[in-house]
Amino acid sequence: MGYQAQVADMPFATGRLSDAVVGPPTAHIPSAAPEVTQRPSTSGSAGPAGVGASSRMAIDRWQTGKLLLAGGVSGAVSKTATAPLARMTILYQVGALQTSHSVIGLSAGLRDVVRMEGVRALWKGNGVTMMHRLPYTATNFYLYEQANQALSAVLPTTASGTTGVDSIRRLLAGGFAGSVACT
């Protein structure tokens, strides 16, 4: 059975791979994460698809950069979007939003902060938070993708992606990435 026939027997793959498959099974198919098994050789010989070692290293660096940037930016955007709520939490914890007898509500607290300090006060401390959040989320995102790809050799992905094996693989990859990114 030829390679094209094998791909045709996998309906989940035909939509994504039909344009990418142009050669034998050893052809390089780009992925969202860098290839773990294809590292540049020290001999400088061409790889399986005629791609030289320096080209593969450039692809790996590009993929690594994309993953790190995507993780860092996503963490920064999400933390900046929720910064006003984090500021309100801190103000509640230190008792700055209390009247003499009771705690004021969230909307009244937001109005008070904006009235007394301006809108920018809702994002006080966000710069310091970004100094922590950017490298943390970039590292976490990158390591998750790498661990997930490495574990897929041991715990392969199914067509539907909803089996227990897929969940275990993602859980292990996320646990590893989170524990390393926190240190």
N, C-alpha and C positions, 0 to 999 in steps of 0.2 A: 504494500500500500504506500503510495507517495505521500510526501509531506502535505501537499495541498489537500489531499483526501482526508488526512488526519485532522487538519484544521476544520474542514467542512463538517466532520462528525462532532465538533464541539460548538453548538449553536451560541453559547455564551461568548465564545472568542471570535466568531467570524466578523461581528460588527466592528470590534476594536482592532483586530489583527489583519483584516483582509487587505488593507492598504499598506500595512507595515511589512508583511511577509513577501519578500521578493526572492528568496533563495532557499538554500537547504536549511535544516534545523539549526545550524551553527551560525546563521546570520544574526547580526546585532539588531535587537529590537529595543528601541529606547523605552525607558521606564520612568516613573515618577521619582524613584530613588536610584542612587548610583549602584552599579553592579558590584556585588560583593565578591563574586568568583572571578571576575575579569579585572585583574590588576596588571599594570604594566610589567612586562618581563624585562629582565636586565640585559637580555641579548639584543633587544632593539628590533626583533623580528616582528613582522606583521601579525596581527591577531587573526581570529577565525574569519572575519568578514573583510579582511584586507585592510583593517584599520591598524595603524602603527601604534607603538607603545605611547608615544608622545600625544597622539590624538586621543587615546583612551584616557590618559591622565588628565588631559584638558576637559574631556567630557565629565570625568569624576569630579574635578574641581568645580566645574560649572554646576553640576547637580548638587554638590555639597553646598555651594554658595546659595543656590536657589532655596534649598531646604532651610538653611540657617536664616536667610532673609525672611522667608515666609513665616517661620516660627516667631522670629523677633517682632516683625511688624504686626502679626496677629495678636500677640500678647500685649504690645504697646497700645494698639487700637482698643482692644477690649478693656484694658485697665483704665485708659483715659476715659472711655465711655462711662465706666462705673465709678470714676473718681468722686463725683459729688455724693454718691451714696456712702462711699468709704469715709469721706470727710464728715458727713453727718453722724456716722457710727462713732467716730472718734469724739466728736463734740458731745454726743450722748454719754459716752463712757466717762469723760472727765467732768460731766455735770454742767457743761456750759449752756445747755438748752433747758435748764430748769427754771421755773418761776419759784417763788417762795414756798409754794405748797405742792406743785405738781410738775410733771414733765410735759412739755408742749409736743404736739404732733409733728410728723415729718414735714408736711406741707407748710405749717407755720414756722417750723425751724428753718426750712429752706428760704422762706420769705425773710425771716429775721437776718440770716447770714447775708443774703443779697442786699438787703436794705442797709445793714450796718457796715459791710466790708466790700460790697460790689460783687458782680457775677464771677470775677476771676478768683474770688476767695473759695469758691467751690472746688477749685483745682489746686489749692495750696498743697504743697508737698508732692505733687505729681511728678516733678522732675527727678526727685530723689527716687521715687518709686520706679520710674523708667530705667534708672541706672541699675536697678536690681532685676526688673521684669524682662528687659530685652535679652540679656544673656541667658537668663533662666529658661524662657520660653523657646528661644532659638535652640538651645542645647536639648531641651526636652523633645521638641518636635523632630530634630535631626536624629537623635538617638532612638526615638520610637520607630521611625521609618527604617533605620538600619537594623534594629533588633527584630522588627516584624519581617523584614526581608530575610534575615539570617534564620529565623525560626521557621520560615515557610519551607525550608529544605527538610526540616524534621516534622513539622506539622503542616502539611500542604493545604492550600486554599481550595475550597470546593467551589463549584459553579455558582451556587446561590449565596455563599458567604455567610450563611446563618447557622451552620452546624456548631456543635459544642467544641469541636476541634478549633474552628476559627475563633470562637470566643476565648478559648484558653490561650491561643497564640497571641491574640490582641491584648489579653489581660497580662500575660507574661511580658510582652514587649512594653506595655505601658508602665508596669511596675518597675521594670529595669530602668527605663528612661527616666521616670520620676525620681527613683532613688539616686541615680547618678547625677541628675541635674540639680538635686537639692544639696549635694555635697560640694 
